[in-house]
Amino acid sequence: MKIKVLLVDDHKLFRNGLKQILEDTPDIVVVNEAPNVRTALKIVDDCNCDCDVIILDINLQDLNGLELIKRLKVRKFNYKILVLSMYPEDEYALRAIRLGASAYLTKDCSVDLLISVIRRIANGGKYVSQEIVEKLLTPADSEHQEKPHLSFSDRELHIFKLICAGESLTAIGLKLSISIKTVSTYRTRILKKMGFKNNMQLFQYASENNLIE
């Protein structure tokens, strides 16, 4: 039996390259692909997607990839989720695992590790680095004291990153399908949590902590 995979990534060239790598592996086949959360949900809702593993990026065209994990969980689907992202583990891995992902890898991982992890989670296992295991055992309060942005909710972190990428409140609202007023409320909440007064301070913090996309 082949392991059936759904790819969710907004870069077509990356999807094509990854698809080729996976389909060169005898026991893995890519059965579908999507560039964003909405398309992925349409595939699993409308087509009752017959797959074992979803390989998911964080930064997608519409919603944050973590939102897909949440919505799949609400729908009670039992797909195994491997987050494959350009973001370092300390930024998103803990959030992804706590939401229900089975594994988190960065896109610079080796092909051998990627294939091994796909097989492991398809068989019910999980994969995280030793560093993430240790952080999972660390009380959340101590993490948040270390870096203020770790106290953000998933939506706050997404909006924080969009602001730091130079997106206007209007553009963020359109992208996330929420009102400008709601975006403004999130911005105010973010500034308060960080103890900052303006976007320039957010930009500086993001730059110092390698959070600029």
MIDOKE-755386 format. One record per residue: residue number from 1; y, z, x of N, C-alpha, C in turn; chain. Coordinates in steps of 0.001 Angstrom, whole numbers. Atoms other than C-alpha are relative to their C-alpha. Layout:
+-----+---------+---------+---------+---------+---------+---------+---------+---------+---------+-------+
|  nr |     n.y |     n.z |     n.x |    ca.y |    ca.z |    ca.x |     c.y |     c.z |     c.x | kette |
+-----+---------+---------+---------+---------+---------+---------+---------+---------+---------+-------+
| NUM |       Y |       Z |       X |       Y |       Z |       X |       Y |       Z |       X |     A |
...
+-----+---------+---------+---------+---------+---------+---------+---------+---------+---------+-------+
//
This chain:
+-----+---------+---------+---------+---------+---------+---------+---------+---------+---------+-------+
|  nr |     n.y |     n.z |     n.x |    ca.y |    ca.z |    ca.x |     c.y |     c.z |     c.x | kette |
+-----+---------+---------+---------+---------+---------+---------+---------+---------+---------+-------+
|   1 |   -1195 |       0 |     837 |       0 |       0 |       0 |    1254 |       0 |     878 |     A |
|   2 |   -1241 |      62 |    -764 |    3389 |    -995 |    1364 |    1029 |     989 |    -551 |     A |
|   3 |   -1109 |    -863 |     402 |    6367 |    1348 |    1297 |    1122 |    -904 |    -498 |     A |
|   4 |   -1021 |     859 |     604 |    8912 |    -232 |   -1072 |    1371 |     649 |     140 |     A |
|   5 |   -1311 |    -531 |    -357 |   12562 |     164 |     -52 |    1121 |    -698 |    -769 |     A |
|   6 |   -1258 |     510 |     557 |   15909 |    -252 |   -1824 |    1098 |     290 |    1022 |     A |
|   7 |   -1091 |    -170 |    -952 |   18840 |    -831 |     572 |    1329 |      93 |    -734 |     A |
|   8 |   -1330 |    -137 |     594 |   22300 |     410 |    -432 |    1016 |     131 |    1131 |     A |
|   9 |    -994 |      31 |   -1079 |   25012 |    -590 |    2051 |    1006 |   -1099 |    -333 |     A |
|  10 |   -1017 |     971 |     405 |   28311 |   -2430 |    1592 |     223 |   -1123 |    1008 |     A |
|  11 |    -127 |    1081 |    -984 |   27931 |   -4622 |    4685 |   -1224 |    -916 |     -74 |     A |
|  12 |    1110 |     929 |     212 |   25821 |   -7676 |    3921 |    -718 |    -341 |    1306 |     A |
|  13 |     638 |     327 |   -1278 |   25228 |   -8527 |    7581 |    -903 |    1137 |     459 |     A |
|  14 |     840 |   -1141 |    -377 |   23948 |   -5012 |    8228 |   -1251 |      47 |    -868 |     A |
|  15 |    1169 |       0 |     888 |   21688 |   -5187 |    5151 |    -994 |   -1075 |     424 |     A |
|  16 |     884 |    1096 |    -407 |   20321 |   -8540 |    6315 |    -766 |     352 |    1277 |     A |
|  17 |     649 |    -376 |   -1256 |   19624 |   -7214 |    9808 |   -1038 |    1085 |    -201 |     A |
|  18 |     940 |   -1093 |     261 |   17998 |   -4041 |    8541 |   -1206 |    -509 |    -785 |     A |
|  19 |    1092 |     565 |     793 |   15959 |   -6004 |    6016 |    -992 |    -734 |     899 |     A |
|  20 |     879 |     733 |    -908 |   14618 |   -8216 |    8783 |    -846 |     952 |     837 |     A |
|  21 |     724 |    -997 |    -799 |   13676 |   -5200 |   10915 |   -1127 |     628 |    -818 |     A |
|  22 |     995 |    -677 |     836 |   11884 |   -3513 |    8021 |   -1128 |    -932 |    -409 |     A |
|  23 |    1038 |     927 |     463 |   10048 |   -6613 |    6850 |    -853 |    -532 |    1139 |     A |
|  24 |     852 |     303 |   -1152 |    8770 |   -7188 |   10376 |   -1012 |    1116 |     231 |     A |
|  25 |     926 |   -1128 |     -72 |    6970 |   -3874 |    9885 |   -1069 |    -178 |   -1074 |     A |
|  26 |    1065 |     366 |     948 |    3574 |   -4475 |    8204 |     -79 |     835 |   -1277 |     A |
|  27 |     196 |    -868 |    1159 |    3666 |   -1489 |    5846 |    1284 |     313 |    -770 |     A |
|  28 |   -1274 |    -233 |     692 |    7307 |   -1721 |    4643 |     520 |   -1317 |    -566 |     A |
|  29 |    -588 |    1180 |     613 |    8941 |   -4179 |    2236 |    1278 |     391 |    -732 |     A |
|  30 |   -1255 |    -224 |     718 |   12529 |   -4372 |     906 |     -97 |    -700 |   -1346 |     A |
|  31 |     182 |     574 |    1341 |   12322 |   -4877 |   -2873 |    1314 |    -308 |    -696 |     A |
|  32 |   -1294 |     278 |     609 |   16044 |   -4861 |   -3706 |    1092 |     549 |     900 |     A |
|  33 |   -1118 |    -485 |    -790 |   19503 |   -4238 |   -2294 |    1257 |      43 |    -852 |     A |
|  34 |   -1235 |    -177 |     759 |   22943 |   -3175 |   -3494 |    1140 |     304 |     966 |     A |
|  35 |   -1146 |    -258 |    -867 |   26461 |   -3091 |   -1980 |     791 |    1253 |    -369 |     A |
|  36 |    -781 |   -1154 |     455 |   27710 |     -80 |   -3948 |    -817 |     874 |    -945 |     A |
|  37 |     690 |    -967 |     852 |   26807 |    2882 |   -6145 |    -289 |    -586 |   -1379 |     A |
|  38 |     171 |     511 |    1363 |   27325 |    1127 |   -9474 |   -1141 |   -1019 |     -90 |     A |
|  39 |    1080 |     992 |      -1 |   25020 |   -1769 |   -8569 |   -1350 |     680 |     204 |     A |
|  40 |    1256 |    -727 |    -244 |   22383 |     622 |   -7241 |    -468 |     692 |   -1274 |     A |
|  41 |     368 |    -683 |    1238 |   22475 |    2626 |  -10479 |    -453 |    -991 |   -1062 |     A |
|  42 |     413 |    1035 |     956 |   22242 |    -570 |  -12521 |   -1426 |    -453 |     292 |     A |
|  43 |    1352 |     409 |    -393 |   19157 |   -1563 |  -10542 |   -1026 |    1038 |    -455 |     A |
|  44 |     993 |   -1026 |     351 |   17407 |    1769 |  -11074 |     -37 |     273 |   -1499 |     A |
|  45 |     -34 |    -249 |    1447 |   18536 |    2115 |  -14718 |    -559 |   -1173 |    -802 |     A |
|  46 |     375 |    1173 |     796 |   18089 |   -1437 |  -16009 |   -1354 |    -573 |     374 |     A |
|  47 |    1221 |     666 |    -464 |   15220 |   -2611 |  -13884 |   -1146 |     979 |     240 |     A |
|  48 |    1006 |   -1022 |    -319 |   13363 |     680 |  -13474 |    -592 |    -309 |    1379 |     A |
|  49 |     334 |     463 |   -1356 |   13335 |    -150 |   -9775 |   -1272 |     647 |     544 |     A |
|  50 |    1270 |    -467 |    -533 |    9845 |     129 |   -8352 |     111 |     124 |    1516 |     A |
|  51 |    -118 |    -201 |   -1440 |   10633 |    1581 |   -4943 |    -373 |    1442 |     342 |     A |
|  52 |     389 |   -1328 |    -476 |    9567 |    4554 |   -2864 |    1145 |     701 |     720 |     A |
|  53 |   -1050 |    -554 |    -848 |   12527 |    5023 |    -523 |    1304 |    -758 |    -227 |     A |
|  54 |   -1330 |     607 |      42 |   16262 |    4406 |    -918 |     687 |     315 |    1322 |     A |
|  55 |    -775 |    -169 |   -1228 |   18131 |    3838 |    2334 |    1463 |    -187 |    -364 |     A |
|  56 |   -1339 |     -84 |     572 |   21726 |    4772 |    1613 |    1063 |     264 |    1063 |     A |
|  57 |   -1155 |    -270 |    -849 |   25029 |    4517 |    3457 |     914 |     998 |    -715 |     A |
|  58 |    -961 |    -916 |     600 |   27821 |    7045 |    2867 |    1231 |    -751 |    -486 |     A |
|  59 |   -1240 |     700 |     311 |   30846 |    4758 |    2930 |    -304 |   -1316 |    -708 |     A |
|  60 |     317 |    1173 |     803 |   30393 |    2254 |      84 |    1260 |    -589 |    -633 |     A |
|  61 |   -1156 |     705 |     547 |   32663 |    -151 |   -1813 |     707 |     790 |   -1097 |     A |
|  62 |    -619 |    -687 |    1124 |   33234 |    2105 |   -4787 |       0 |    1514 |     194 |     A |
|  63 |      95 |   -1454 |    -106 |   32025 |    5709 |   -4778 |    -662 |     415 |    1306 |     A |
|  64 |     659 |    -565 |   -1170 |   30920 |    7932 |   -1925 |   -1512 |       5 |    -225 |     A |
|  65 |    1447 |      48 |     142 |   27204 |    7566 |   -1234 |    -627 |    1294 |    -483 |     A |
|  66 |     526 |   -1274 |     497 |   26708 |   11258 |   -1915 |     -14 |      41 |   -1520 |     A |
|  67 |     -58 |      49 |    1466 |   27681 |   10504 |   -5505 |   -1264 |    -637 |    -560 |     A |
|  68 |    1242 |     624 |     452 |   24623 |    8268 |   -5808 |   -1146 |    1003 |      30 |     A |
|  69 |    1048 |   -1026 |     -68 |   22373 |   11118 |   -4664 |     104 |     930 |   -1199 |     A |
|  70 |    -211 |    -887 |    1151 |   23907 |   13352 |   -7340 |    -462 |    -656 |   -1297 |     A |
|  71 |     313 |     674 |    1267 |   23510 |   10761 |  -10094 |   -1490 |    -304 |    -132 |     A |
|  72 |    1450 |     188 |      43 |   19922 |    9993 |   -9154 |    -691 |    1315 |    -353 |     A |
|  73 |     567 |   -1316 |     289 |   19222 |   13711 |   -9277 |     138 |     324 |   -1486 |     A |
|  74 |    -231 |    -230 |    1424 |   20764 |   13961 |  -12766 |    -984 |    -804 |    -845 |     A |
|  75 |     933 |     869 |     732 |   18567 |   11051 |  -13883 |   -1460 |     393 |     253 |     A |
|  76 |    1330 |    -524 |    -308 |   15562 |   12927 |  -12451 |    -939 |   -1047 |     591 |     A |
|  77 |     830 |     949 |    -730 |   14386 |    9989 |  -10376 |    -563 |     689 |    1237 |     A |
|  78 |     665 |    -652 |   -1121 |   11971 |   10918 |   -7620 |      -9 |    -841 |    1272 |     A |
|  79 |     -69 |     802 |   -1210 |   12985 |    8365 |   -5034 |     282 |     894 |    1211 |     A |
|  80 |    -313 |    -679 |   -1250 |   12967 |    9606 |   -1443 |    1245 |    -672 |     580 |     A |
|  81 |   -1270 |     564 |    -454 |   16440 |    9166 |      25 |     206 |     259 |    1489 |     A |
|  82 |    -351 |     -67 |   -1419 |   17225 |    8400 |    3654 |    1446 |    -445 |     132 |     A |
|  83 |   -1399 |     358 |    -244 |   20934 |    8501 |    4450 |      98 |    -549 |    1422 |     A |
|  84 |    -153 |     674 |   -1290 |   21671 |    6032 |    7246 |    1472 |    -353 |     140 |     A |
|  85 |   -1459 |      84 |      -7 |   25311 |    6359 |    8205 |     567 |    -109 |    1396 |     A |
|  86 |    -705 |      28 |   -1288 |   27816 |    5702 |   10962 |     617 |    1364 |     307 |     A |
|  87 |    -625 |   -1305 |    -204 |   29133 |    9240 |   10459 |    -949 |     954 |     729 |     A |
|  88 |     848 |    -950 |    -732 |   27864 |   11964 |   12825 |    -611 |    1033 |    -935 |     A |
|  89 |     742 |    -947 |     834 |   25402 |   14513 |   11474 |     845 |    1167 |    -488 |     A |
|  90 |    -721 |   -1216 |     375 |   27826 |   17423 |   11496 |    1013 |    -231 |   -1109 |     A |
|  91 |    -979 |     293 |    1039 |   30042 |   15625 |    8996 |    -618 |     -76 |   -1384 |     A |
|  92 |     568 |     243 |    1322 |   27687 |   14674 |    6183 |   -1452 |     436 |    -174 |     A |
|  93 |    1431 |    -268 |     120 |   24085 |   15590 |    6968 |    -299 |    1223 |    -867 |     A |
|  94 |     242 |   -1214 |     781 |   24261 |   19113 |    5557 |     220 |    -244 |   -1491 |     A |
|  95 |    -299 |     290 |    1404 |   25858 |   17868 |    2336 |   -1120 |    -836 |    -619 |     A |
|  96 |    1031 |     905 |     523 |   23288 |   15089 |    1930 |   -1323 |     726 |    -229 |     A |
|  97 |    1275 |    -717 |     116 |   20267 |   17325 |    2547 |      60 |    1009 |   -1139 |     A |
|  98 |    -130 |    -995 |    1060 |   21569 |   20044 |     246 |      45 |    -635 |   -1386 |     A |
|  99 |     -15 |     696 |    1288 |   22083 |   17452 |   -2495 |   -1376 |    -543 |    -382 |     A |
| 100 |    1341 |     480 |     322 |   18472 |   16311 |   -2213 |    -514 |   -1156 |     835 |     A |
| 101 |     496 |    1051 |    -891 |   18249 |   13644 |     494 |   -1167 |     545 |     827 |     A |
| 102 |    1162 |    -425 |    -795 |   14998 |   13737 |    2467 |     251 |     -97 |    1496 |     A |
| 103 |    -268 |     185 |   -1428 |   16502 |   12628 |    5775 |    1405 |    -541 |     210 |     A |
| 104 |   -1308 |     522 |    -383 |   19732 |   11799 |    7574 |    -100 |    -520 |    1430 |     A |
| 105 |     -26 |     608 |   -1328 |   20042 |    9399 |   10502 |    1334 |    -712 |     193 |     A |
| 106 |   -1184 |     800 |    -294 |   23010 |    7796 |   12228 |    -449 |   -1423 |     344 |     A |
| 107 |     366 |    1409 |    -160 |   23113 |    4020 |   12564 |    -285 |    -401 |    1447 |     A |
| 108 |     339 |     308 |   -1393 |   22754 |    4204 |   16333 |   -1376 |     543 |     400 |     A |
| 109 |    1353 |    -489 |    -308 |   19255 |    5677 |   16036 |    -893 |   -1169 |     415 |     A |
| 110 |     919 |    1057 |    -427 |   16338 |    3754 |   17505 |    -791 |    -531 |   -1193 |     A |
| 111 |     815 |     607 |    1062 |   14274 |    1382 |   15373 |   -1291 |     797 |    -185 |     A |
| 112 |    1244 |    -771 |      88 |   11153 |    3394 |   16203 |     192 |    1279 |    -804 |     A |
| 113 |    -273 |   -1229 |     749 |   12742 |    6586 |   14873 |     212 |    -318 |   -1470 |     A |
| 114 |    -260 |     399 |    1383 |   13962 |    4813 |   11734 |   -1304 |    -260 |    -744 |     A |
| 115 |    1280 |     326 |     639 |   10504 |    3433 |   10939 |    -841 |    1262 |    -195 |     A |
| 116 |     770 |   -1241 |      71 |    8874 |    6789 |   11682 |     500 |     893 |   -1129 |     A |
| 117 |    -570 |    -857 |    1037 |   11261 |    8635 |    9365 |    -264 |    -572 |   -1388 |     A |
| 118 |     317 |     631 |    1289 |   10771 |    6125 |    6541 |   -1430 |     335 |    -411 |     A |
| 119 |    1410 |    -312 |     298 |    7012 |    6635 |    6750 |    -170 |    1475 |    -341 |     A |
| 120 |     135 |   -1440 |     227 |    7402 |   10400 |    6921 |     481 |     392 |   -1397 |     A |
| 121 |    -529 |    -436 |    1297 |    9595 |   10763 |    3838 |    -732 |    -676 |   -1161 |     A |
| 122 |     784 |     670 |    1044 |    7569 |    8198 |    1869 |   -1261 |     790 |    -319 |     A |
| 123 |    1195 |    -826 |     177 |    4635 |   10560 |    2349 |     330 |    1439 |    -378 |     A |
| 124 |    -388 |   -1318 |     488 |    6615 |   13541 |    1102 |     628 |     919 |    1023 |     A |
| 125 |    -595 |    -838 |   -1037 |    8005 |   14818 |    4386 |    1519 |     -85 |       8 |     A |
| 126 |   -1447 |       9 |    -176 |   11579 |   15406 |    5518 |     323 |    -151 |    1480 |     A |
| 127 |    -405 |      93 |   -1394 |   13554 |   14771 |    8672 |    1463 |     389 |     161 |     A |
| 128 |   -1349 |    -329 |    -456 |   16617 |   16464 |   10144 |    -109 |     440 |    1454 |     A |
| 129 |      15 |    -431 |   -1401 |   17573 |   17206 |   13722 |     -67 |    1522 |      68 |     A |
| 130 |      81 |   -1449 |    -188 |   17059 |   20691 |   15120 |    1363 |     654 |    -228 |     A |
| 131 |   -1353 |    -537 |     191 |   20836 |   21190 |   15105 |     302 |     209 |   -1481 |     A |
| 132 |    -249 |    -110 |    1437 |   20973 |   20553 |   11356 |    -887 |    1085 |    -610 |     A |
| 133 |     871 |   -1087 |     474 |   17991 |   22865 |   10764 |     682 |    1336 |     221 |     A |
| 134 |    -682 |   -1251 |    -313 |   19938 |   25629 |   12477 |    1202 |     213 |    -908 |     A |
| 135 |   -1169 |    -129 |     874 |   23038 |   24897 |   10406 |    -407 |     294 |   -1443 |     A |
| 136 |     480 |    -277 |    1348 |   21002 |   24927 |    7207 |    -328 |    1487 |    -163 |     A |
| 137 |     320 |   -1425 |      39 |   20034 |   28486 |    8120 |    1226 |     883 |     218 |     A |
| 138 |   -1241 |    -734 |    -241 |   23663 |   29439 |    8810 |     737 |     217 |   -1311 |     A |
| 139 |    -774 |    -243 |    1226 |   25629 |   31107 |    5978 |    1186 |    -945 |     -95 |     A |
| 140 |   -1066 |     984 |     206 |   28110 |   28655 |    4466 |    1363 |     527 |     418 |     A |
| 141 |   -1306 |    -558 |    -316 |   31038 |   31019 |    4986 |     345 |    -148 |    1477 |     A |
| 142 |    -276 |     101 |   -1430 |   30654 |   30964 |    8770 |     282 |   -1440 |     390 |     A |
| 143 |    -268 |    1417 |    -259 |   30572 |   27140 |    8747 |    1446 |    -323 |    -349 |     A |
| 144 |   -1325 |     335 |     489 |   33777 |   26932 |    6743 |    1087 |     612 |     876 |     A |
| 145 |    -965 |    -603 |    -885 |   35551 |   29314 |    9087 |     153 |    -828 |    1270 |     A |
| 146 |     -29 |     794 |   -1220 |   34671 |   27005 |   11962 |     894 |   -1229 |    -156 |     A |
| 147 |    -804 |    1199 |     254 |   36196 |   23820 |   10475 |     409 |     -15 |   -1469 |     A |
| 148 |    -471 |     -95 |    1389 |   38378 |   23959 |    7341 |    -499 |   -1103 |    -918 |     A |
| 149 |     396 |    1099 |     890 |   37326 |   20529 |    6054 |   -1438 |     152 |    -509 |     A |
| 150 |    1366 |    -214 |     462 |   33734 |   21771 |    5715 |     -37 |     757 |   -1328 |     A |
| 151 |     -66 |    -704 |    1284 |   34906 |   23804 |    2717 |     326 |    -946 |   -1148 |     A |
| 152 |    -322 |     970 |    1046 |   35861 |   20619 |     840 |   -1224 |    -288 |    -866 |     A |
| 153 |    1050 |     558 |     844 |   33846 |   19500 |   -2145 |    -223 |   -1446 |     453 |     A |
| 154 |     271 |    1394 |    -379 |   32285 |   16032 |   -1783 |    1152 |    -915 |    -414 |     A |
| 155 |   -1103 |     832 |     463 |   35089 |   14493 |   -3866 |    1262 |     255 |     825 |     A |
| 156 |   -1167 |    -313 |    -828 |   37771 |   16320 |   -1867 |    -115 |    -656 |    1369 |     A |
| 157 |     196 |     612 |   -1313 |   36269 |   15094 |    1408 |     221 |   -1506 |     -71 |     A |
| 158 |    -173 |    1447 |     162 |   36169 |   11524 |      99 |    1476 |    -356 |    -106 |     A |
| 159 |   -1423 |     279 |     186 |   39810 |   11621 |   -1021 |     776 |     303 |    1283 |     A |
| 160 |    -615 |    -329 |   -1289 |   40837 |   13319 |    2232 |    -134 |   -1178 |     967 |     A |
| 161 |     236 |    1116 |    -908 |   39273 |   10456 |    4193 |     790 |   -1245 |    -410 |     A |
| 162 |    -760 |    1156 |     474 |   40916 |    7816 |    2001 |    1490 |     162 |     307 |     A |
| 163 |   -1399 |    -271 |    -336 |   44326 |    9454 |    2469 |     232 |    -244 |    1494 |     A |
| 164 |    -142 |     133 |   -1449 |   43788 |    9580 |    6221 |    -215 |   -1433 |     473 |     A |
| 165 |     170 |    1423 |    -315 |   42782 |    5913 |    6157 |    1227 |    -800 |    -423 |     A |
| 166 |   -1241 |     666 |     374 |   46262 |    5143 |    4802 |      53 |    -510 |   -1425 |     A |
| 167 |      21 |     449 |    1396 |   45292 |    4545 |    1168 |    1064 |     754 |    -807 |     A |
| 168 |    -970 |    -646 |     878 |   48023 |    5235 |   -1409 |    -732 |     735 |   -1118 |     A |
| 169 |     619 |    -720 |    1107 |   47370 |    7615 |   -4299 |    -406 |    -964 |   -1106 |     A |
| 170 |     321 |    1002 |    1024 |   47462 |    4626 |   -6644 |   -1287 |    -736 |     345 |     A |
| 171 |    1199 |     732 |    -439 |   44863 |    2727 |   -4610 |   -1246 |     881 |     -85 |     A |
| 172 |    1136 |    -924 |      73 |   42632 |    5803 |   -4414 |    -440 |     178 |   -1439 |     A |
| 173 |     326 |    -150 |    1414 |   42851 |    6285 |   -8174 |    -762 |   -1196 |    -538 |     A |
| 174 |     672 |    1217 |     456 |   41853 |    2666 |   -8797 |   -1411 |     -89 |     574 |     A |
| 175 |    1307 |      89 |    -655 |   38988 |    2840 |   -6318 |    -998 |     960 |    -622 |     A |
| 176 |     899 |   -1030 |     517 |   37562 |    6037 |   -7798 |     -13 |      74 |   -1522 |     A |
| 177 |     -90 |      31 |    1471 |   38432 |    5207 |  -11430 |     459 |    1344 |    -569 |     A |
| 178 |    -612 |   -1229 |     491 |   40534 |    8351 |  -11845 |    1511 |    -200 |     -20 |     A |
| 179 |   -1444 |     153 |     125 |   44204 |    8846 |  -12702 |     713 |     404 |    1284 |     A |
| 180 |    -812 |    -365 |   -1157 |   46956 |    9082 |  -10108 |     281 |    1501 |     -22 |     A |
| 181 |    -250 |   -1437 |     129 |   47685 |   12564 |  -11447 |   -1168 |     810 |     540 |     A |
| 182 |    1192 |    -699 |    -495 |   44104 |   13612 |  -10702 |     -82 |     -89 |    1519 |     A |
| 183 |       1 |     159 |   -1456 |   44328 |   12186 |   -7176 |    1033 |     933 |     627 |     A |
| 184 |   -1062 |    -868 |    -502 |   47597 |   14059 |   -6674 |    -436 |    1468 |     -13 |     A |
| 185 |     499 |   -1378 |      91 |   45935 |   17284 |   -7831 |    -976 |     283 |    1135 |     A |
| 186 |     940 |    -165 |   -1116 |   43133 |   16765 |   -5297 |     754 |     122 |    1324 |     A |
| 187 |    -784 |     -51 |   -1245 |   45702 |   16095 |   -2552 |     638 |    1374 |     168 |     A |
| 188 |    -624 |   -1326 |     -51 |   47522 |   19325 |   -3390 |   -1025 |    1062 |     372 |     A |
| 189 |    1067 |    -963 |    -275 |   44237 |   21232 |   -3323 |    -442 |     -84 |    1462 |     A |
| 190 |     398 |     217 |   -1396 |   43310 |   19710 |      47 |    1027 |     612 |     949 |     A |
| 191 |   -1062 |    -552 |    -841 |   46676 |   20597 |    1572 |     -38 |    1530 |      -2 |     A |
| 192 |      48 |   -1457 |     117 |   46344 |   24161 |     283 |   -1155 |     573 |     810 |     A |
| 193 |    1163 |    -483 |    -738 |   42847 |   24588 |    1730 |     218 |     -87 |    1510 |     A |
| 194 |    -230 |     189 |   -1432 |   44025 |   23281 |    5093 |    1187 |     815 |     505 |     A |
| 195 |   -1210 |    -708 |    -403 |   47257 |   25285 |    5071 |    1062 |    -944 |     523 |     A |
| 196 |    -942 |    1030 |    -435 |   49224 |   22045 |    5552 |    1031 |    -290 |   -1089 |     A |
| 197 |   -1062 |     313 |     949 |   52384 |   20730 |    3917 |     134 |   -1492 |    -299 |     A |
| 198 |    -196 |    1440 |     203 |   52174 |   16951 |    4268 |   -1156 |    -815 |     571 |     A |
| 199 |    1062 |     908 |    -447 |   49992 |   13925 |    4986 |     -55 |    -126 |    1517 |     A |
| 200 |     -14 |     150 |   -1455 |   51106 |   13747 |    8609 |    -882 |    1054 |     661 |     A |
| 201 |     856 |   -1052 |    -546 |   49386 |   17062 |    9287 |   -1473 |    -305 |    -258 |     A |
| 202 |    1382 |     414 |     292 |   46250 |   15741 |    7575 |    -455 |   -1061 |     990 |     A |
| 203 |     331 |    1072 |    -937 |   46343 |   12613 |    9774 |    -297 |     577 |    1383 |     A |
| 204 |     174 |    -584 |   -1327 |   46718 |   14714 |   12920 |   -1315 |     760 |      98 |     A |
| 205 |    1255 |    -754 |      16 |   43834 |   17008 |   11966 |   -1188 |    -958 |      20 |     A |
| 206 |    1092 |     966 |      78 |   41620 |   14032 |   11086 |    -206 |    -701 |    1341 |     A |
| 207 |      88 |     661 |   -1307 |   42428 |   12348 |   14400 |    -613 |     933 |    1035 |     A |
| 208 |     512 |    -977 |    -971 |   41741 |   15512 |   16421 |   -1474 |     301 |    -201 |     A |
| 209 |    1393 |    -328 |     312 |   38386 |   15995 |   14675 |    -861 |   -1252 |    -223 |     A |
| 210 |     751 |    1263 |      92 |   37297 |   12317 |   14788 |    -458 |    -301 |   -1431 |     A |
| 211 |     322 |     236 |    1402 |   37433 |   11990 |   10993 |     658 |   -1266 |    -535 |     A |
| 212 |    -655 |    1226 |     430 |   39470 |    8782 |   10876 |   -1030 |   -1102 |    -125 |     A |
| 213 |     971 |    1075 |     211 |   37483 |    5890 |    9396 |     528 |   -1283 |     610 |     A |
+-----+---------+---------+---------+---------+---------+---------+---------+---------+---------+-------+
//
